[in-house]
C-alpha cells in the first residue's frame, strides 16, 4: 500500500532558498523584562536573555506559511544561536529568514527544514546574532 | 561526571504555557489547546521547546562566570515534555573547562533537551 503523504516533497523542495521580507522589532524594556521573567531561574539575574531572539521569528513563520505548513505540523528539532555582540534595550532589530536546506527522513515521513536568520541592529552592516532553526515536519 | 548536580525545575503549568506563548509570540496551538494537540497525534498540549531552552540558558548565564559571555549555543530537542512533568536540570563543563553541556530530563531519566554553550 502506498503511504498517503500530507505534503508534496518535490513541491516543498522548490522553496529552498526562499527569503522572507525584512521584519523590524523594537527591543523594549517591557518586552525584555517579561521574557526574562518567564524563563529566569530564581537565582539568576538575566537582563536580556540570549534566547530573546526566539521572539523575533516572523520571518520563519512567513516561510512556513508560504510553504503551506501550519505550526501544528511542526516539531522543533534543533536551535542554534551565534552571538557577535550584545543585544541592547532600546535598539531596533532588522532580520529576515531564509530556507537554507530541506531533507527527508524515514522514506519521506519526516521533512527536516533548516531556516537561518541573521539579526542586525538597524542600519548596521554586521549582524549581532545569527540563528539556525531546524524544524521537523510530520508528513503523514 | 556531573559538575552541576541535577536539580528540580519548577513544574510547568498550563498557565505558564499561556504566559510563555504571550511573551515569546509562539502561539502554536499544540502548546495551548489539547483538542488541537490530539488531532496532531500528540497526547495533549506539550511544552514549548524554546521555553525549556530559555530556562536552561538562564542557568547557563548564572554559572558561566563573571565577565564571560555565551558566544554560541546549540539546543537539541530530544523528546516531548508534558505540563506538570517533574524536570531536572544539570550538566557538566566540557574538556576545555569553560564550555557547558547542560541537560533537562525527567525523573525517569528521559532526556528532554540538550544544550551546548560555548563560553567566550
gemmi code that builds the backbone of each chain (N, CA, C; Angstrom):
import gemmi

chains = {
    "A": [
        ("UNK", (0.841, -1.187, 0.000), (0.000, 0.000, 0.000), (0.882, 1.244, 0.000)),
        ("UNK", (0.543, 2.201, -0.797), (1.312, 3.437, -0.822), (0.887, 4.338, 0.327)),
        ("UNK", (1.889, 4.845, 1.042), (1.574, 5.765, 2.137), (1.000, 7.062, 1.578)),
        ("UNK", (0.021, 7.577, 2.266), (-0.524, 8.885, 1.881), (0.253, 9.959, 2.643)),
        ("UNK", (0.825, 10.866, 1.882), (1.619, 11.934, 2.493), (0.862, 13.245, 2.442)),
        ("UNK", (0.978, 13.992, 3.500), (0.280, 15.271, 3.578), (0.913, 16.302, 2.647)),
        ("UNK", (2.253, 16.273, 2.548), (2.959, 17.287, 1.768), (3.657, 16.659, 0.571)),
        ("UNK", (3.698, 17.415, -0.528), (4.408, 17.012, -1.739), (5.859, 17.466, -1.581)),
        ("UNK", (6.745, 16.501, -1.359), (8.143, 16.829, -1.058), (8.777, 17.617, -2.200)),
        ("UNK", (8.534, 17.186, -3.438), (9.131, 17.894, -4.592), (8.687, 19.352, -4.622)),
        ("UNK", (7.412, 19.566, -4.343), (6.913, 20.946, -4.349), (7.571, 21.765, -3.251)),
        ("UNK", (7.744, 21.145, -2.084), (8.367, 21.879, -0.980), (9.830, 22.188, -1.280)),
        ("UNK", (10.504, 21.256, -1.975), (11.926, 21.480, -2.290), (12.130, 22.726, -3.135)),
        ("UNK", (11.109, 23.080, -3.904), (11.251, 24.258, -4.771), (11.368, 25.543, -3.952)),
        ("UNK", (11.070, 25.469, -2.659), (11.170, 26.664, -1.808), (12.573, 26.857, -1.215)),
        ("UNK", (13.471, 25.902, -1.405), (14.819, 26.059, -0.842), (15.421, 27.352, -1.389)),
        ("UNK", (15.946, 28.152, -0.498), (16.492, 29.456, -0.889), (15.512, 30.605, -0.703)),
        ("UNK", (14.256, 30.278, -0.409), (13.256, 31.337, -0.227), (13.655, 32.258, 0.927)),
        ("UNK", (13.531, 33.568, 0.682), (13.887, 34.574, 1.686), (12.619, 35.337, 2.067)),
        ("UNK", (12.438, 35.542, 3.354), (11.283, 36.316, 3.822), (11.543, 37.800, 3.605)),
        ("UNK", (10.520, 38.583, 3.818), (10.729, 40.032, 3.828), (11.464, 40.413, 5.116)),
        ("UNK", (11.879, 41.662, 5.198), (12.525, 42.155, 6.421), (11.471, 42.404, 7.499)),
        ("UNK", (11.816, 42.048, 8.723), (10.957, 42.347, 9.875), (11.721, 43.240, 10.845)),
        ("UNK", (11.011, 44.169, 11.422), (11.613, 45.146, 12.328), (11.010, 44.969, 13.723)),
        ("UNK", (11.875, 44.992, 14.721), (11.421, 44.840, 16.102), (12.120, 45.868, 16.984)),
        ("UNK", (11.367, 46.543, 17.816), (11.962, 47.400, 18.834), (12.163, 46.570, 20.095)),
        ("UNK", (13.370, 46.615, 20.634), (13.676, 45.866, 21.849), (13.361, 46.776, 23.034)),
        ("UNK", (12.210, 46.552, 23.651), (11.752, 47.457, 24.713), (12.024, 46.857, 26.090)),
        ("UNK", (12.093, 47.722, 27.082), (12.293, 47.268, 28.463), (11.206, 46.277, 28.860)),
        ("UNK", (9.968, 46.602, 28.541), (8.853, 45.730, 28.948), (8.963, 44.350, 28.311)),
        ("UNK", (9.264, 44.324, 27.004), (9.381, 43.032, 26.324), (10.514, 42.188, 26.908)),
        ("UNK", (11.641, 42.853, 27.146), (12.802, 42.140, 27.686), (12.498, 41.601, 29.078)),
        ("UNK", (11.885, 42.436, 29.908), (11.623, 42.014, 31.285), (10.616, 40.882, 31.349)),
        ("UNK", (9.547, 40.966, 30.563), (8.535, 39.911, 30.675), (9.066, 38.591, 30.110)),
        ("UNK", (9.927, 38.681, 29.079), (10.519, 37.442, 28.574), (11.480, 36.850, 29.608)),
        ("UNK", (12.345, 37.696, 30.155), (13.308, 37.206, 31.148), (12.604, 36.651, 32.375)),
        ("UNK", (11.542, 37.309, 32.800), (10.799, 36.799, 33.959), (10.233, 35.408, 33.683)),
        ("UNK", (9.823, 35.169, 32.446), (9.211, 33.883, 32.109), (10.231, 32.747, 32.137)),
        ("UNK", (11.487, 33.036, 31.813), (12.468, 31.948, 31.667), (13.563, 31.977, 32.720)),
        ("UNK", (13.502, 32.922, 33.660), (14.616, 33.059, 34.603), (14.519, 32.052, 35.732)),
        ("UNK", (15.649, 31.510, 36.102), (15.769, 30.752, 37.326), (15.771, 31.764, 38.467)),
        ("UNK", (15.133, 31.447, 39.592), (15.038, 32.452, 40.661), (16.390, 33.009, 41.105)),
        ("UNK", (17.471, 32.220, 40.974), (18.779, 32.689, 41.442), (19.536, 33.497, 40.392)),
        ("UNK", (18.991, 33.592, 39.206), (19.755, 34.188, 38.106), (19.273, 35.591, 37.794)),
        ("UNK", (20.241, 36.446, 37.557), (19.937, 37.798, 37.098), (20.063, 37.781, 35.576)),
        ("UNK", (19.029, 38.185, 34.887), (19.019, 37.980, 33.446), (18.418, 39.200, 32.753)),
        ("UNK", (19.235, 40.209, 32.437), (18.668, 41.408, 31.822), (18.072, 41.143, 30.439)),
        ("UNK", (18.884, 40.651, 29.505), (18.358, 40.268, 28.193), (18.764, 38.820, 27.970)),
        ("UNK", (17.784, 37.935, 27.901), (18.103, 36.519, 27.723), (18.742, 36.285, 26.366)),
        ("UNK", (19.798, 35.466, 26.306), (20.377, 35.124, 24.999), (19.376, 34.455, 24.050)),
        ("UNK", (18.319, 33.902, 24.573), (17.319, 33.314, 23.669), (16.156, 34.273, 23.397)),
        ("UNK", (16.359, 35.537, 23.724), (15.347, 36.558, 23.410), (15.016, 36.554, 21.918)),
        ("UNK", (16.001, 36.170, 21.089), (15.786, 36.190, 19.635), (14.660, 35.259, 19.194)),
        ("UNK", (14.270, 34.344, 20.069), (13.148, 33.474, 19.708), (11.842, 34.264, 19.584)),
        ("UNK", (11.811, 35.475, 20.123), (10.627, 36.330, 19.938), (10.542, 36.883, 18.520)),
        ("UNK", (11.656, 36.840, 17.786), (11.752, 37.563, 16.514), (11.698, 36.563, 15.363)),
        ("UNK", (10.594, 35.845, 15.259), (10.532, 34.697, 14.342), (9.549, 34.875, 13.197)),
        ("UNK", (9.108, 36.085, 12.950), (8.097, 36.253, 11.903), (8.603, 35.839, 10.524)),
        ("UNK", (9.918, 35.990, 10.286), (10.479, 35.552, 9.007), (10.332, 34.047, 8.830)),
        ("UNK", (10.596, 33.308, 9.908), (10.417, 31.847, 9.862), (8.958, 31.505, 9.587)),
        ("UNK", (8.069, 32.187, 10.308), (6.641, 31.874, 10.158), (6.161, 32.209, 8.741)),
        ("UNK", (6.698, 33.289, 8.164), (6.312, 33.654, 6.789), (6.705, 32.544, 5.811)),
        ("UNK", (7.933, 32.036, 5.969), (8.395, 30.974, 5.062), (7.506, 29.729, 5.202)),
        ("UNK", (7.216, 29.345, 6.431), (6.371, 28.162, 6.647), (4.989, 28.360, 6.040)),
        ("UNK", (4.440, 29.543, 6.210), (3.105, 29.828, 5.663), (3.123, 29.734, 4.139)),
        ("UNK", (4.180, 30.278, 3.508), (4.265, 30.207, 2.048), (4.388, 28.767, 1.564)),
        ("UNK", (5.005, 27.916, 2.407), (5.144, 26.502, 2.049), (3.868, 25.716, 2.354)),
        ("UNK", (2.907, 26.353, 2.988), (1.651, 25.675, 3.322), (1.757, 24.769, 4.529)),
        ("UNK", (2.756, 25.051, 5.386), (2.970, 24.207, 6.571), (2.450, 24.957, 7.797)),
        ("UNK", (1.522, 24.345, 8.514), (0.994, 25.005, 9.710), (1.904, 24.692, 10.894)),
        ("UNK", (1.865, 25.555, 11.885), (2.714, 25.360, 13.066), (2.430, 24.024, 13.737)),
        ("UNK", (1.171, 23.590, 13.679), (0.802, 22.346, 14.354), (1.387, 21.107, 13.660)),
        ("UNK", (1.880, 21.282, 12.414), (2.521, 20.160, 11.719), (3.995, 20.014, 12.108)),
        ("UNK", (4.481, 20.946, 12.916), (5.922, 21.063, 13.168), (6.325, 20.577, 14.540)),
        ("UNK", (7.548, 20.086, 14.615), (8.234, 19.972, 15.887), (9.549, 20.723, 15.742)),
        ("UNK", (10.032, 21.230, 16.852), (11.297, 21.959, 16.843), (12.396, 20.929, 17.087)),
        ("UNK", (13.289, 20.757, 16.135), (14.328, 19.738, 16.271), (15.577, 20.259, 16.947)),
        ("UNK", (16.120, 21.331, 16.401), (17.338, 21.928, 16.949), (17.259, 23.446, 16.815)),
        ("UNK", (18.034, 24.118, 17.640), (18.108, 25.570, 17.560), (19.523, 26.015, 17.903)),
        ("UNK", (20.105, 26.801, 17.012), (21.433, 27.351, 17.277), (21.368, 28.871, 17.248)),
        ("UNK", (22.166, 29.487, 18.124), (22.389, 30.930, 18.065), (23.886, 31.174, 18.160)),
        ("UNK", (24.369, 32.055, 17.311), (25.759, 32.511, 17.423), (25.713, 34.016, 17.642)),
        ("UNK", (26.434, 34.471, 18.652), (26.341, 35.878, 19.064), (27.630, 36.607, 18.695)),
        ("UNK", (27.459, 37.783, 18.126), (28.620, 38.588, 17.725), (28.752, 39.849, 18.568)),
        ("UNK", (27.652, 40.328, 19.091), (27.703, 41.425, 20.062), (26.415, 41.400, 20.874)),
        ("UNK", (26.390, 42.186, 21.941), (25.242, 42.156, 22.866), (24.006, 42.789, 22.234)),
        ("UNK", (22.870, 42.278, 22.619), (21.611, 42.937, 22.263), (21.302, 43.932, 23.378)),
        ("UNK", (20.983, 45.147, 22.994), (20.779, 46.192, 23.999), (19.329, 46.693, 23.949)),
        ("UNK", (18.831, 47.019, 25.118), (17.482, 47.586, 25.204), (17.464, 48.931, 24.475)),
        ("UNK", (16.406, 49.133, 23.711), (16.237, 50.407, 23.013), (16.608, 50.359, 21.542)),
        ("UNK", (17.319, 49.290, 21.126), (17.691, 49.222, 19.713), (16.520, 48.685, 18.887)),
        ("UNK", (16.629, 48.897, 17.575), (15.669, 48.320, 16.648), (16.398, 47.219, 15.872)),
        ("UNK", (15.802, 46.042, 15.854), (16.416, 44.887, 15.185), (15.718, 44.651, 13.848)),
        ("UNK", (16.536, 44.382, 12.820), (16.010, 44.053, 11.499), (16.492, 42.642, 11.159)),
        ("UNK", (15.588, 41.819, 10.663), (16.007, 40.472, 10.293), (15.124, 39.921, 9.172)),
        ("UNK", (15.677, 38.983, 8.460), (14.882, 38.207, 7.508), (15.364, 36.772, 7.604)),
        ("UNK", (14.525, 35.854, 7.209), (14.868, 34.431, 7.296), (15.002, 33.839, 5.903)),
        ("UNK", (15.761, 32.750, 5.818), (15.975, 32.072, 4.536), (15.889, 30.563, 4.754)),
        ("UNK", (15.156, 29.894, 3.877), (15.110, 28.431, 3.931), (16.417, 27.912, 3.345)),
        ("UNK", (17.309, 27.491, 4.229), (18.663, 27.119, 3.820), (18.705, 25.735, 3.192)),
        ("UNK", (17.946, 24.811, 3.760), (18.041, 23.437, 3.266), (16.808, 22.640, 3.691)),
        ("UNK", (16.594, 21.554, 2.986), (15.489, 20.644, 3.318), (15.906, 19.225, 2.960)),
        ("UNK", (15.708, 18.310, 3.868), (15.967, 16.903, 3.581), (14.786, 16.079, 4.108)),
        ("UNK", (14.682, 14.851, 3.621), (13.631, 13.971, 4.142), (14.271, 12.781, 4.845)),
        ("UNK", (13.530, 12.237, 5.803), (13.981, 11.047, 6.528), (12.809, 10.071, 6.622)),
        ("UNK", (13.141, 8.839, 6.952), (12.130, 7.782, 7.115), (11.221, 7.701, 5.892)),
        ("UNK", (11.852, 7.618, 4.719), (11.098, 7.437, 3.472), (10.052, 8.537, 3.263)),
        ("UNK", (10.406, 9.739, 3.647), (9.523, 10.878, 3.400), (8.549, 11.168, 4.518)),
        ("UNK", (8.590, 10.333, 5.576), (7.649, 10.543, 6.683), (7.990, 11.801, 7.479)),
        ("UNK", (9.274, 12.125, 7.493), (9.726, 13.327, 8.193), (10.445, 14.245, 7.209)),
        ("UNK", (10.131, 15.507, 7.259), (10.810, 16.512, 6.450), (11.564, 17.430, 7.412)),
        ("UNK", (12.855, 17.596, 7.143), (13.683, 18.426, 8.012), (13.973, 19.736, 7.283)),
        ("UNK", (13.611, 20.835, 7.893), (13.832, 22.160, 7.310), (14.867, 22.906, 8.144)),
        ("UNK", (15.806, 23.559, 7.461), (16.763, 24.431, 8.150), (16.510, 25.864, 7.707)),
        ("UNK", (16.248, 26.727, 8.673), (15.963, 28.135, 8.368), (16.982, 28.996, 9.114)),
        ("UNK", (17.687, 29.840, 8.372), (18.674, 30.699, 9.028), (18.191, 32.144, 9.025)),
        ("UNK", (18.568, 32.842, 10.092), (18.132, 34.236, 10.260), (19.268, 35.061, 10.841)),
        ("UNK", (19.799, 36.015, 10.095), (20.738, 36.973, 10.707), (19.975, 38.158, 11.284)),
        ("UNK", (20.390, 38.600, 12.454), (19.740, 39.734, 13.138), (20.706, 40.911, 13.148)),
        ("UNK", (20.247, 42.026, 12.612), (21.064, 43.241, 12.574), (20.421, 44.319, 13.424)),
        ("UNK", (21.257, 45.114, 14.083), (20.736, 46.385, 14.597), (20.512, 47.262, 13.375)),
        ("UNK", (19.410, 48.007, 13.375), (19.027, 48.801, 12.215), (20.210, 49.642, 11.711)),
        ("UNK", (20.435, 49.578, 10.414), (21.478, 50.329, 9.708), (22.896, 49.805, 9.955)),
        ("UNK", (23.057, 48.763, 10.771), (24.395, 48.200, 10.990), (24.666, 47.142, 9.929)),
        ("UNK", (25.908, 47.095, 9.495), (26.248, 46.174, 8.413), (26.352, 44.728, 8.907)),
        ("UNK", (26.972, 44.569, 10.063), (27.236, 43.223, 10.551), (26.143, 42.769, 11.514)),
        ("UNK", (25.780, 41.488, 11.481), (24.742, 41.009, 12.407), (25.251, 40.947, 13.842)),
        ("UNK", (24.331, 41.063, 14.798), (24.701, 40.841, 16.198), (24.470, 39.382, 16.590)),
        ("UNK", (23.691, 38.681, 15.779), (23.379, 37.279, 16.089), (22.911, 36.595, 14.810)),
        ("UNK", (23.213, 35.317, 14.710), (22.629, 34.505, 13.634), (21.955, 33.301, 14.275)),
        ("UNK", (20.792, 32.963, 13.775), (20.136, 31.754, 14.280), (20.002, 30.726, 13.165)),
        ("UNK", (20.014, 29.487, 13.561), (19.717, 28.385, 12.641), (18.677, 27.503, 13.329)),
        ("UNK", (17.501, 27.441, 12.731), (16.393, 26.684, 13.303), (16.152, 25.435, 12.471)),
        ("UNK", (16.064, 24.295, 13.131), (15.745, 23.048, 12.446), (14.344, 22.609, 12.852)),
        ("UNK", (13.458, 22.574, 11.856), (12.092, 22.129, 12.083), (11.940, 20.698, 11.578)),
        ("UNK", (11.113, 19.943, 12.247), (10.750, 18.604, 11.795), (9.267, 18.633, 11.440)),
        ("UNK", (8.965, 18.339, 10.178), (7.578, 18.336, 9.709), (7.119, 16.885, 9.643)),
        ("UNK", (6.008, 16.597, 10.305), (5.448, 15.231, 10.250), (4.609, 15.121, 8.986)),
        ("UNK", (5.094, 14.316, 8.048), (4.455, 14.267, 6.721), (3.605, 13.019, 6.584)),
        ("UNK", (2.527, 12.969, 7.335), (1.598, 11.823, 7.249), (0.241, 12.228, 7.736)),
    ],
    "B": [
        ("UNK", (30.759, 12.242, 34.485), (30.896, 13.120, 35.636), (29.886, 14.259, 35.529)),
        ("UNK", (29.306, 14.605, 36.643), (28.363, 15.721, 36.663), (28.952, 16.855, 37.487)),
        ("UNK", (29.219, 17.981, 36.831), (29.747, 19.141, 37.544), (28.634, 19.925, 38.213)),
        ("UNK", (27.451, 19.867, 37.606), (26.297, 20.563, 38.171), (25.240, 19.513, 38.442)),
        ("UNK", (25.011, 19.240, 39.708), (24.045, 18.212, 40.062), (22.685, 18.528, 39.457)),
        ("UNK", (21.979, 17.472, 39.114), (20.635, 17.668, 38.565), (19.698, 18.138, 39.672)),
        ("UNK", (19.133, 19.285, 39.453), (18.235, 19.875, 40.446), (16.855, 20.062, 39.811)),
        ("UNK", (15.813, 19.957, 40.618), (14.459, 20.070, 40.052), (14.174, 21.467, 39.517)),
        ("UNK", (13.469, 21.508, 38.413), (12.893, 22.749, 37.912), (11.472, 22.841, 38.447)),
        ("UNK", (10.991, 24.042, 38.557), (9.583, 24.239, 38.918), (8.716, 23.586, 37.833)),
        ("UNK", (7.770, 22.721, 38.203), (6.905, 22.132, 37.157), (6.220, 23.218, 36.335)),
        ("UNK", (6.053, 22.940, 35.053), (5.488, 23.938, 34.132), (3.985, 23.683, 34.003)),
        ("UNK", (3.199, 24.687, 34.347), (1.743, 24.556, 34.308), (1.202, 25.006, 32.952)),
        ("UNK", (-0.063, 24.715, 32.730), (-0.713, 25.206, 31.504), (-0.754, 26.737, 31.491)),
        ("UNK", (-0.908, 27.316, 32.660), (-0.896, 28.782, 32.725), (0.488, 29.316, 32.320)),
        ("UNK", (1.540, 28.603, 32.731), (2.901, 29.006, 32.311), (3.015, 28.959, 30.787)),
        ("UNK", (2.418, 27.935, 30.163), (2.488, 27.821, 28.700), (1.777, 28.992, 28.034)),
        ("UNK", (0.626, 29.370, 28.610), (-0.096, 30.525, 28.047), (0.735, 31.798, 28.188)),
        ("UNK", (1.392, 31.944, 29.335), (2.224, 33.134, 29.543), (3.422, 33.122, 28.588)),
        ("UNK", (4.047, 31.951, 28.435), (5.205, 31.889, 27.534), (4.780, 32.200, 26.090)),
        ("UNK", (3.620, 31.686, 25.686), (3.127, 31.985, 24.328), (2.990, 33.493, 24.143)),
        ("UNK", (2.475, 34.145, 25.173), (2.263, 35.596, 25.099), (3.603, 36.339, 25.002)),
        ("UNK", (4.541, 35.999, 25.860), (5.784, 36.793, 25.894), (6.731, 36.425, 24.761)),
        ("UNK", (6.607, 35.216, 24.221), (7.524, 34.791, 23.149), (6.923, 35.008, 21.764)),
        ("UNK", (5.601, 35.132, 21.692), (4.958, 35.239, 20.379), (4.773, 33.897, 19.697)),
        ("UNK", (5.079, 32.780, 20.383), (4.883, 31.452, 19.802), (3.503, 30.937, 20.213)),
        ("UNK", (2.531, 31.144, 19.336), (1.149, 30.785, 19.643), (0.733, 29.461, 19.000)),
        ("UNK", (1.722, 28.636, 18.670), (1.412, 27.309, 18.130), (0.433, 26.605, 19.079)),
        ("UNK", (-0.718, 26.210, 18.534), (-1.785, 25.716, 19.405), (-1.532, 24.333, 19.980)),
        ("UNK", (-0.514, 23.622, 19.480), (-0.184, 22.338, 20.122), (0.347, 22.560, 21.538)),
        ("UNK", (0.682, 23.802, 21.880), (1.139, 24.125, 23.239), (0.010, 24.663, 24.116)),
        ("UNK", (-1.150, 24.882, 23.511), (-2.197, 25.624, 24.223), (-3.549, 24.921, 24.242)),
        ("UNK", (-3.816, 24.063, 23.264), (-5.156, 23.515, 23.081), (-5.063, 21.992, 22.964)),
        ("UNK", (-5.574, 21.296, 23.977), (-5.484, 19.827, 23.990), (-6.134, 19.204, 22.762)),
        ("UNK", (-7.258, 19.754, 22.371), (-8.005, 19.179, 21.244), (-7.161, 19.231, 19.966)),
        ("UNK", (-6.550, 20.366, 19.735), (-5.722, 20.510, 18.532), (-4.465, 19.660, 18.649)),
        ("UNK", (-3.886, 19.615, 19.843), (-2.690, 18.781, 20.034), (-3.010, 17.314, 19.731)),
        ("UNK", (-4.155, 16.835, 20.225), (-4.533, 15.421, 19.993), (-4.821, 15.172, 18.523)),
        ("UNK", (-5.402, 16.154, 17.860), (-5.698, 15.997, 16.425), (-4.412, 15.840, 15.614)),
        ("UNK", (-3.286, 16.266, 16.193), (-1.999, 16.133, 15.511), (-1.170, 14.997, 16.108)),
        ("UNK", (-1.850, 14.072, 16.763), (-1.174, 12.853, 17.201), (-0.410, 12.980, 18.502)),
        ("UNK", (-0.604, 14.069, 19.219), (0.093, 14.258, 20.486), (-0.820, 13.841, 21.633)),
        ("UNK", (-0.236, 13.530, 22.792), (-1.079, 13.104, 23.923), (-1.913, 14.238, 24.515)),
        ("UNK", (-1.568, 15.444, 24.199), (-2.211, 16.653, 24.723), (-1.227, 17.779, 24.505)),
        ("UNK", (-1.472, 18.932, 25.125), (-0.537, 20.036, 24.902), (0.855, 19.654, 25.388)),
        ("UNK", (1.865, 20.168, 24.692), (3.254, 19.928, 25.081), (3.930, 21.273, 25.331)),
        ("UNK", (5.012, 21.201, 26.102), (5.737, 22.425, 26.469), (6.547, 22.914, 25.265)),
        ("UNK", (6.561, 24.235, 25.053), (7.399, 24.819, 24.000), (8.859, 24.411, 24.243)),
        ("UNK", (9.500, 23.906, 23.209), (10.925, 23.571, 23.348), (11.752, 24.775, 23.750)),
        ("UNK", (11.439, 25.929, 23.167), (12.242, 27.111, 23.471), (11.987, 27.635, 24.880)),
        ("UNK", (10.887, 27.232, 25.462), (10.652, 27.584, 26.874), (11.709, 26.874, 27.729)),
        ("UNK", (11.861, 25.557, 27.476), (12.895, 24.822, 28.210), (14.279, 25.392, 27.905)),
        ("UNK", (14.495, 25.753, 26.630), (15.798, 26.320, 26.249), (16.049, 27.624, 26.992)),
        ("UNK", (15.005, 28.409, 27.186), (15.148, 29.652, 27.934), (15.505, 29.402, 29.388)),
        ("UNK", (14.836, 28.412, 29.995), (15.145, 28.072, 31.386), (16.581, 27.568, 31.519)),
        ("UNK", (16.989, 26.733, 30.559), (18.353, 26.205, 30.588), (19.369, 27.335, 30.405)),
        ("UNK", (19.075, 28.253, 29.514), (20.017, 29.342, 29.240), (20.164, 30.243, 30.455)),
        ("UNK", (19.072, 30.447, 31.170), (19.157, 31.247, 32.397), (20.149, 30.619, 33.367)),
        ("UNK", (20.108, 29.303, 33.474), (21.046, 28.617, 34.354), (22.472, 28.763, 33.819)),
        ("UNK", (22.637, 28.630, 32.510), (23.981, 28.769, 31.918), (24.545, 30.162, 32.179)),
        ("UNK", (23.693, 31.171, 32.050), (24.132, 32.545, 32.320), (24.581, 32.669, 33.768)),
        ("UNK", (23.885, 31.991, 34.663), (24.212, 32.078, 36.081), (25.506, 31.397, 36.449)),
        ("UNK", (25.930, 30.372, 35.692), (27.119, 29.612, 36.097), (28.319, 29.841, 35.186)),
        ("UNK", (28.187, 30.665, 34.157), (29.280, 30.782, 33.181), (30.479, 31.552, 33.713)),
        ("UNK", (30.308, 32.299, 34.788), (31.424, 33.052, 35.345), (31.326, 34.526, 34.992)),
        ("UNK", (31.748, 35.372, 35.933), (31.662, 36.819, 35.727), (32.576, 37.243, 34.586)),
        ("UNK", (32.113, 38.165, 33.796), (32.928, 38.680, 32.696), (32.937, 37.796, 31.464)),
        ("UNK", (32.285, 36.666, 31.540), (32.222, 35.749, 30.397), (30.879, 35.894, 29.680)),
        ("UNK", (30.881, 35.488, 28.418), (29.656, 35.578, 27.624), (29.389, 34.242, 26.937)),
        ("UNK", (28.147, 34.057, 26.576), (27.812, 32.922, 25.717), (28.067, 33.359, 24.273)),
        ("UNK", (28.987, 32.666, 23.621), (29.306, 33.013, 22.232), (28.440, 32.264, 21.238)),
        ("UNK", (28.064, 31.073, 21.631), (27.274, 30.234, 20.728), (26.524, 29.213, 21.572)),
        ("UNK", (25.358, 28.832, 21.115), (24.618, 27.793, 21.820), (23.894, 26.927, 20.797)),
        ("UNK", (23.857, 25.654, 21.093), (23.098, 24.739, 20.243), (22.216, 23.876, 21.137)),
        ("UNK", (20.921, 23.901, 20.828), (19.952, 23.088, 21.566), (19.489, 21.929, 20.689)),
        ("UNK", (19.353, 20.779, 21.313), (18.717, 19.629, 20.647), (17.493, 19.232, 21.469)),
        ("UNK", (16.347, 19.262, 20.812), (15.093, 18.908, 21.488), (14.893, 17.404, 21.295)),
        ("UNK", (15.006, 16.650, 22.385), (15.097, 15.194, 22.271), (13.762, 14.480, 22.438)),
        ("UNK", (12.902, 14.998, 23.261), (11.589, 14.360, 23.435), (10.603, 15.394, 23.973)),
        ("UNK", (9.331, 15.045, 23.851), (8.286, 15.991, 24.229), (8.151, 16.075, 25.745)),
        ("UNK", (7.754, 17.241, 26.204), (7.542, 17.472, 27.629), (6.095, 17.857, 27.862)),
        ("UNK", (5.480, 17.212, 28.832), (4.087, 17.498, 29.159), (4.008, 18.471, 30.338)),
        ("UNK", (2.923, 19.220, 30.425), (2.758, 20.095, 31.585), (2.827, 19.275, 32.876)),
        ("UNK", (3.384, 19.882, 33.888), (3.498, 19.317, 35.239), (4.465, 18.133, 35.327)),
        ("UNK", (5.172, 17.811, 34.252), (6.184, 16.763, 34.360), (7.287, 17.251, 35.306)),
        ("UNK", (7.801, 16.361, 36.140), (8.883, 16.757, 37.048), (10.194, 16.732, 36.278)),
        ("UNK", (10.803, 17.882, 36.145), (12.014, 18.028, 35.327), (13.220, 18.340, 36.196)),
        ("UNK", (14.368, 17.886, 35.711), (15.633, 18.124, 36.407), (16.607, 18.751, 35.426)),
        ("UNK", (17.409, 19.687, 35.903), (18.402, 20.357, 35.061), (19.774, 20.207, 35.694)),
        ("UNK", (20.732, 19.774, 34.891), (22.104, 19.648, 35.373), (23.044, 19.531, 34.199)),
        ("UNK", (24.299, 19.204, 34.491), (25.242, 19.056, 33.380), (26.680, 19.154, 33.839)),
        ("UNK", (27.534, 19.516, 32.903), (28.972, 19.477, 33.199), (29.717, 20.476, 32.328)),
        ("UNK", (30.928, 20.779, 32.792), (31.852, 21.523, 31.940), (32.417, 20.570, 30.894)),
        ("UNK", (32.679, 21.084, 29.701), (33.341, 20.277, 28.688), (34.845, 20.327, 28.906)),
        ("UNK", (35.595, 19.569, 28.112), (37.007, 19.339, 28.407), (37.828, 20.603, 28.538)),
        ("UNK", (37.461, 21.659, 27.832), (38.311, 22.845, 27.906), (38.066, 23.651, 29.178)),
        ("UNK", (37.111, 23.208, 29.979), (36.943, 23.812, 31.293), (36.015, 24.997, 31.345)),
        ("UNK", (35.536, 25.481, 30.202), (34.620, 26.616, 30.285), (33.306, 26.353, 29.554)),
        ("UNK", (33.372, 25.661, 28.427), (32.123, 25.382, 27.707), (31.248, 24.438, 28.539)),
        ("UNK", (29.948, 24.567, 28.330), (28.998, 23.838, 29.176), (28.133, 22.900, 28.347)),
        ("UNK", (27.875, 21.725, 28.884), (26.877, 20.812, 28.307), (25.818, 20.605, 29.370)),
        ("UNK", (24.637, 21.125, 29.117), (23.551, 21.002, 30.089), (22.447, 20.123, 29.521)),
        ("UNK", (21.651, 19.612, 30.415), (20.604, 18.679, 30.003), (19.389, 18.872, 30.903)),
        ("UNK", (18.215, 18.777, 30.307), (16.983, 18.693, 31.089), (16.405, 17.303, 30.846)),
        ("UNK", (16.101, 16.620, 31.930), (15.493, 15.282, 31.832), (14.360, 15.177, 32.840)),
        ("UNK", (13.576, 14.114, 32.693), (12.531, 13.923, 33.703), (13.010, 12.930, 34.757)),
        ("UNK", (12.170, 12.667, 35.711), (12.588, 11.813, 36.834), (12.926, 10.406, 36.386)),
        ("UNK", (12.324, 9.964, 35.273), (12.605, 8.620, 34.757), (13.901, 8.591, 33.954)),
        ("UNK", (14.535, 9.744, 33.777), (15.798, 9.802, 33.040), (15.639, 10.082, 31.561)),
        ("UNK", (14.417, 10.310, 31.121), (14.194, 10.615, 29.700), (14.725, 12.019, 29.397)),
        ("UNK", (15.618, 12.091, 28.417), (16.226, 13.378, 28.087), (15.245, 14.209, 27.271)),
        ("UNK", (15.044, 15.441, 27.702), (14.144, 16.368, 27.011), (14.902, 17.329, 26.120)),
        ("UNK", (15.969, 17.869, 26.644), (16.704, 18.922, 25.943), (18.173, 18.834, 26.293)),
        ("UNK", (19.002, 18.955, 25.265), (20.444, 19.063, 25.474), (20.884, 20.427, 24.953)),
        ("UNK", (21.737, 21.076, 25.699), (22.253, 22.367, 25.269), (23.761, 22.412, 25.420)),
        ("UNK", (24.414, 22.907, 24.399), (25.870, 23.040, 24.448), (26.195, 24.523, 24.307)),
        ("UNK", (26.853, 25.073, 25.317), (27.112, 26.512, 25.372), (28.605, 26.762, 25.211)),
        ("UNK", (28.954, 27.530, 24.192), (30.339, 27.955, 24.011), (30.520, 29.266, 24.761)),
        ("UNK", (31.431, 29.259, 25.732), (31.639, 30.441, 26.580), (32.888, 31.180, 26.101)),
        ("UNK", (32.752, 32.491, 25.924), (33.886, 33.278, 25.395), (34.217, 34.410, 26.353)),
    ],
}
model = gemmi.Model(1)
for chain_id, residues in chains.items():
    chain = gemmi.Chain(chain_id)
    for i, (resn, *xyz) in enumerate(residues, 1):
        res = gemmi.Residue()
        res.name, res.seqid = resn, gemmi.SeqId(i, " ")
        for name, pos in zip(("N", "CA", "C"), xyz):
            atom = gemmi.Atom()
            atom.name, atom.element = name, gemmi.Element(name[0])
            atom.pos, atom.b_iso = gemmi.Position(*pos), 0.0
            res.add_atom(atom)
        chain.add_residue(res)
    model.add_chain(chain)
structure = gemmi.Structure()
structure.add_model(model)
structure.setup_entities()
